[in-house]
C-alpha cells in the first residue's frame, strides 16, 4: 500500500470522471462586448482530467456525463472522442427551442492589467438533470477501474447531481478504485440553489467517500467549513496557510490520505508565479516555483490534478507526482483551450527543471 492508498495495478480503465461537459466560447483578448469571433473549447472540470490523462499521459479513461442530440452535442462528442476518452452518456433529445442544452461558458483571456472575465449560460442544462439511477455503474466498471474522479462544479449544478457523484463513488469503491474530488468551490453556482450552507451539507456528504482531495485554502474553508489560519499568509505561495489546515481536514475526514493544490501569485493576466503543494499521508511535498508567461490560464488546475494522478497511478514518489502535476499544469497555461497539448516527454523534462531553449 503506497501513499496510504490501495491502488490497483491493472484494470480496463485507469480513470473515470463524472461531470458536466461544456463548450467554452473564447474571443481571445477581446472582451465579449466587442468580440467579432470566438474559438470553441470543449471542457468541464471533471472531463479535463480524463482528457489530459488520455491525451498526454496515455492512460485509458472515461467520462460519465449528459449528452444532448443536437449539433452542439455532436461537436462536444467529437472532441471527447478526439482526446481519446471513452464516453458513457445519458442522452437527451433537444426540443429545437429551449433545450435541454449543453452548457456554454463565456471566457475572454484578458490581457496585462485587465483580468479575464468568466460568465455562464447553464439554462436548462442537461447535466443538471442527471440523477441517481441514470448510469449502470457495474457495466461501466465491468473491466475494472483504478481511479474515480469528480468535482465540486458538477455537485453545484442541481439538487440531484451530488447523488450521481456519491452513487458513482460508492460503486467505484466497491470495484476497488481510489476516489478523488476537486473541491472547485464556485459561489456563483451554489448561490443559485441554496448558497454556502447548502454547499457545506452537500460537499460534506460527498467527501465521506473520498481518498484524495484537491483544493486550495479557500476551497477547504468554503467547501468543507474548515477554519483558515488566523494570520493571513504573506504570499499566495506561502505553504504554511495550506499545511496549517490539514490537521483539521484529516480530523474531520480521517479516511483522506492526500490533499493537494496549486499555488499561484498573479502579477498580471499574463505573468504568474506558479507552484504546487501536497500533503501525502503525513508527508509534506512542495514543487519548485517558476514564472509563467500565460497564454490561457483556464484549465491549469485540472492540468495539475491530472499530472498528480498520473504520478500516483504510475507509482512515482509522492514528491515526483507533485512535480509532474506542477509541470503539466504550467505547460497547460501555454496552450489555448482547457485541455492539454503537451507530450509526456515535455512534462517530464520540465518537472526535472527543463528550460524553454529550442529543441532541435
C-alpha positions in Angstrom: 0.0 0.0 0.0 1.6 3.2 -1.2 0.7 6.8 -0.1 -1.8 5.1 2.3 -3.8 4.0 -0.8 -4.5 0.6 -2.2 -4.1 1.4 -6.0 -4.9 -1.4 -8.4 -2.1 -2.2 -10.8 -4.2 -3.3 -13.7 -7.8 -2.6 -14.9 -9.5 -1.8 -18.2 -9.9 1.8 -17.2 -7.3 3.8 -15.4 -9.7 6.6 -14.5 -13.3 7.5 -14.9 -14.6 11.1 -14.3 -18.2 12.1 -13.6 -19.2 15.6 -14.5 -20.7 18.1 -17.0 -19.4 18.6 -20.4 -19.4 22.2 -21.6 -18.3 24.3 -24.5 -16.3 27.5 -23.8 -16.5 30.4 -26.2 -13.2 32.3 -26.3 -12.9 35.6 -28.1 -9.2 35.8 -27.2 -8.0 39.1 -25.7 -11.2 41.0 -26.8 -13.9 41.4 -24.2 -17.2 39.9 -25.3 -18.9 43.2 -25.7 -16.5 44.0 -28.6 -15.9 40.4 -29.8 -16.1 39.5 -33.5 -15.2 35.8 -33.5 -14.8 33.1 -30.9 -12.9 29.8 -30.6 -14.8 26.9 -29.2 -13.1 24.8 -26.5 -14.7 21.6 -25.1 -14.2 21.5 -21.4 -15.5 20.6 -18.0 -13.6 20.5 -14.7 -14.0 16.7 -14.4 -13.7 15.9 -18.1 -10.4 17.9 -18.4 -8.7 15.4 -16.0 -9.8 12.4 -18.0 -8.8 14.1 -21.3 -5.4 15.1 -20.1 -4.6 11.7 -18.8 -5.6 10.1 -22.1 -4.0 12.5 -24.5 -0.8 13.4 -22.7 -0.2 10.5 -20.4 -1.5 7.6 -22.5 -4.0 6.3 -19.9 -7.3 4.6 -20.5 -10.0 7.0 -19.3 -13.7 7.6 -19.5 -16.3 10.3 -18.8 -19.8 9.8 -17.4 -22.0 12.7 -18.4 -25.1 14.0 -20.2 -25.2 14.4 -23.9 -27.8 16.2 -26.0 -28.6 15.1 -29.5 -28.2 18.3 -31.4 -25.3 20.0 -33.3 -23.6 21.4 -30.2 -23.7 18.0 -28.6 -22.2 16.5 -31.8 -19.4 19.0 -31.6 -18.6 18.2 -28.0 -18.9 14.4 -28.5 -16.4 14.6 -31.4 -13.9 16.5 -29.3 -14.3 14.0 -26.4 -13.6 11.2 -28.9 -10.6 13.0 -30.4 -9.0 13.3 -26.9 -9.2 9.5 -26.6 -11.8 9.5 -23.8 -14.4 6.7 -23.7 -17.9 8.2 -23.3 -20.7 6.9 -21.1 -23.6 9.2 -21.8 -27.2 9.6 -20.6 -28.7 11.0 -23.8 -31.3 13.8 -24.0 -33.4 15.0 -27.0 -33.3 18.7 -27.8 -36.7 20.2 -28.5 -35.4 22.6 -31.1 -36.2 25.7 -29.0 -35.0 25.8 -25.4 -33.2 22.6 -24.7 -32.1 20.6 -22.8 -28.8 22.3 -23.6 -25.1 21.6 -23.3 -23.9 24.4 -21.1 -21.9 27.4 -22.5 -19.1 29.2 -20.7 -18.0 32.6 -21.9 -14.4 33.5 -21.0 -12.2 36.1 -22.6 -8.5 35.9 -21.8 -7.9 39.5 -20.6 -4.5 41.0 -21.1 -2.0 42.7 -18.9 -3.8 44.7 -16.1 -7.2 43.6 -17.5 -8.3 40.3 -15.8 -10.2 37.6 -17.7 -14.0 37.7 -17.3 -16.0 34.4 -16.9 -19.8 34.0 -17.1 -22.1 31.2 -17.8 -25.3 30.2 -19.7 -26.3 27.0 -17.9 -30.0 27.4 -18.5 -31.9 24.1 -18.9 -28.6 22.2 -18.8 -28.8 18.5 -19.5 -26.1 17.6 -17.0 -28.0 19.3 -14.2 -30.9 16.9 -14.8 -28.8 13.8 -14.1 -29.9 11.8 -11.1 -29.1 8.6 -9.2 -30.0 5.6 -11.2 -29.2 7.1 -14.6 -26.0 5.1 -15.1 -25.2 1.3 -14.9 -22.0 1.6 -12.8 -21.5 -2.1 -12.7 -21.4 -2.2 -16.5 -19.1 0.9 -16.8 -16.6 -0.6 -14.3 -17.0 -4.2 -15.5 -13.4 -4.5 -16.8 -12.0 -3.0 -13.6 -11.3 0.6 -12.5 -8.2 2.1 -10.8 -9.4 5.7 -10.1 -12.7 7.6 -9.9 -12.8 11.4 -10.1 -15.4 14.1 -9.8 -15.7 17.7 -8.6 -17.5 20.5 -6.9 -18.6 22.1 -10.1 -20.8 19.1 -11.0 -22.0 18.9 -7.4 -23.2 22.5 -7.6 -25.3 22.2 -10.7 -28.6 21.0 -9.1 -30.1 19.1 -6.1 -29.6 15.8 -7.9 -26.1 15.8 -9.3 -24.4 15.1 -5.9 -26.4 11.9 -5.7 -24.9 10.8 -9.0 -21.4 11.6 -7.6 -22.0 9.7 -4.4 -23.5 6.7 -6.2 -20.6 6.6 -8.6 -18.0 6.9 -5.8 -19.6 4.1 -3.8 -19.7 1.8 -6.9 -16.1 2.7 -7.6 -15.1 1.9 -4.1 -16.8 -1.5 -4.4 -14.8 -2.0 -7.6 -11.5 -1.3 -5.7 -10.8 2.1 -7.1 -9.3 5.2 -5.4 -11.7 8.1 -5.3 -10.7 11.8 -5.7 -12.6 15.1 -5.6 -11.6 18.5 -6.8 -13.5 20.9 -4.5 -13.6 23.7 -7.1 -15.8 25.8 -5.0 -17.8 28.2 -7.3 -20.0 30.6 -5.3 -21.9 31.7 -8.4 -23.1 28.2 -9.0 -24.0 27.4 -5.4 -25.9 30.7 -4.9 -28.5 29.7 -7.5 -30.0 27.0 -5.3 -29.0 27.2 -1.7 -25.8 29.1 -1.1 -23.0 28.3 1.2 -24.9 26.4 3.8 -26.3 24.0 1.2 -22.8 23.7 -0.3 -21.3 22.6 3.1 -24.0 20.0 3.6 -23.7 18.6 0.0 -19.9 18.5 -0.2 -19.7 17.1 3.3 -21.8 14.0 2.2 -19.6 13.6 -0.9 -16.3 13.9 0.9 -17.2 11.0 3.2 -16.4 8.8 0.2 -13.1 10.5 -0.9 -9.5 9.4 -0.5 -7.7 12.2 -2.4 -8.8 15.9 -2.2 -7.7 18.7 -4.5 -8.4 22.2 -3.2 -6.7 25.4 -2.0 -7.2 27.1 1.3 -10.3 28.9 0.1 -11.8 25.6 -1.2 -11.1 24.0 2.2 -12.7 26.8 4.0 -15.8 27.4 1.8 -16.3 23.7 0.7 -15.6 21.9 3.9 -16.1 24.6 6.6 -12.5 24.2 7.8 -11.4 27.3 9.7 -8.5 29.1 8.0 -5.3 30.4 9.6 -5.7 33.5 11.8 -2.9 35.3 10.2 -3.2 36.0 6.5 -0.2 34.5 4.6 2.3 36.9 3.3 2.2 35.4 -0.2 -0.1 33.3 -2.2 3.0 31.0 -2.5 3.3 30.6 1.3 2.7 26.9 2.1 2.1 27.5 5.8 -1.6 28.6 5.3 -2.3 25.3 3.4 -0.5 22.9 5.8 -1.9 24.6 8.8 -5.4 23.4 7.7 -4.5 19.8 7.1 -4.9 18.6 10.6 -8.4 19.9 10.7 -9.3 18.3 7.3 -8.0 14.9 8.4 -9.6 15.1 11.8 -13.0 15.8 10.2 -12.4 13.2 7.4 -9.9 10.7 8.6 -10.1 8.5 5.5 -8.5 11.2 3.4 -4.8 10.3 2.6 -3.9 13.1 0.2 -4.7 16.8 0.0 -3.1 18.8 -2.9 -3.3 22.2 -4.5 -1.6 24.6 -6.9 -0.2 27.9 -5.6 -0.4 30.9 -7.9 0.7 34.5 -7.5 -0.9 36.7 -10.2 1.3 39.6 -11.1 -0.7 40.4 -14.3 -3.1 38.4 -16.5 -0.1 37.1 -18.5 2.5 36.8 -15.7 2.1 34.4 -12.9 4.4 32.8 -10.3 3.4 29.1 -10.1 4.0 26.3 -7.6 2.1 23.3 -6.0 2.0 21.6 -2.7 0.6 18.3 -1.3 0.1 16.5 2.0 0.6 12.8 1.2 -0.3 10.5 4.1 1.7 12.7 6.5 4.5 13.7 4.1 4.7 17.3 3.0 5.7 17.7 -0.7 6.4 21.0 -2.4 7.0 21.6 -6.1 9.5 24.1 -7.4 8.4 27.7 -8.2 8.6 29.1 -11.7 7.5 32.2 -13.6 4.7 31.6 -16.2 4.1 33.6 -19.3 0.4 32.7 -19.5 -1.5 32.4 -22.8 -4.7 30.9 -21.4 -5.0 30.3 -17.7 -8.2 28.2 -17.8 -7.6 24.5 -17.0 -4.2 24.9 -15.2 -5.6 23.4 -12.0 -7.1 20.5 -13.9 -3.7 20.1 -15.6 -2.1 19.8 -12.1 -4.6 17.3 -10.9 -4.2 15.0 -13.9 -0.4 15.1 -13.7 -0.5 14.3 -10.0 -3.0 11.4 -10.5 -0.7 10.1 -13.3 2.3 10.1 -11.0 0.3 8.3 -8.2 -1.1 5.7 -10.6 2.4 5.2 -12.0 4.0 4.6 -8.6 6.2 7.6 -8.6 7.4 9.1 -5.3 4.9 11.5 -3.7 7.3 14.4 -4.4 7.7 13.4 -8.0 4.0 13.0 -8.5 3.5 16.6 -7.3 6.3 17.8 -9.6 4.6 16.1 -12.6 1.3 17.8 -11.7 3.0 21.1 -11.3 4.9 20.7 -14.6 1.8 19.7 -16.6 -0.3 22.5 -15.1 2.4 25.0 -16.0 2.6 23.7 -19.6 -1.2 23.8 -20.0 -1.3 27.5 -19.5 0.9 27.9 -22.6 -1.8 26.4 -24.9 -5.1 27.8 -26.0 -8.1 25.9 -24.5 -8.8 23.9 -21.4 -7.2 20.6 -22.2 -3.6 19.5 -22.8 -1.5 19.8 -25.9 1.7 18.7 -24.1 3.6 15.4 -24.5 4.7 13.2 -21.6 8.4 13.9 -22.6 7.8 17.7 -22.3 6.2 17.2 -18.9 9.0 15.0 -17.5 11.6 17.4 -18.9 10.0 20.4 -17.3 9.5 18.5 -14.0 13.2 17.9 -13.9 14.0 21.6 -14.4 13.9 21.8 -18.2 14.1 25.2 -20.0 12.4 26.9 -22.9 15.5 26.5 -25.1 14.7 25.5 -28.6 14.6 21.7 -29.2 16.4 20.7 -32.4 
